[in-house]
Amino acid sequence: MRYGDITDPQYALKLLRNVKQRAGENVANYGERLLMLARNACEGELDERDPMQRILVG
């Protein structure tokens, strides 16, 4: 874990709900940031067998 990593799923979900693309941020970086927040928000709740979750969350 790095300094600045989000460890609380509820806080990550709050950030995910409010995330916006930053000025000058390209789509690929924005998408990676969204995926990171989604992974943190759904930690332990994802079913790896569900193909849609694999596509949406990584």
GIKABEL-V11415 format. One line per field, one symbol per residue. psi: psi as a letter, one per 40 degrees, with the letter a starting at -180 (. if undefined). burial: I if it has 9 or more other ideal C-beta (glycine too) atoms within 8 Angstrom, else O. A space follows every 10 residues. Layout:
psi->???
burial->???
This chain:
psi->hiheihehdd dddddddeii hihehidddd dddddddddd deheeiheeh dddddde.
burial->OOOOOIOOIO OIIOIIOOOO OOOOOOOOOI OOIIIOIIII IIOOOOOOOO OOIIOOIO
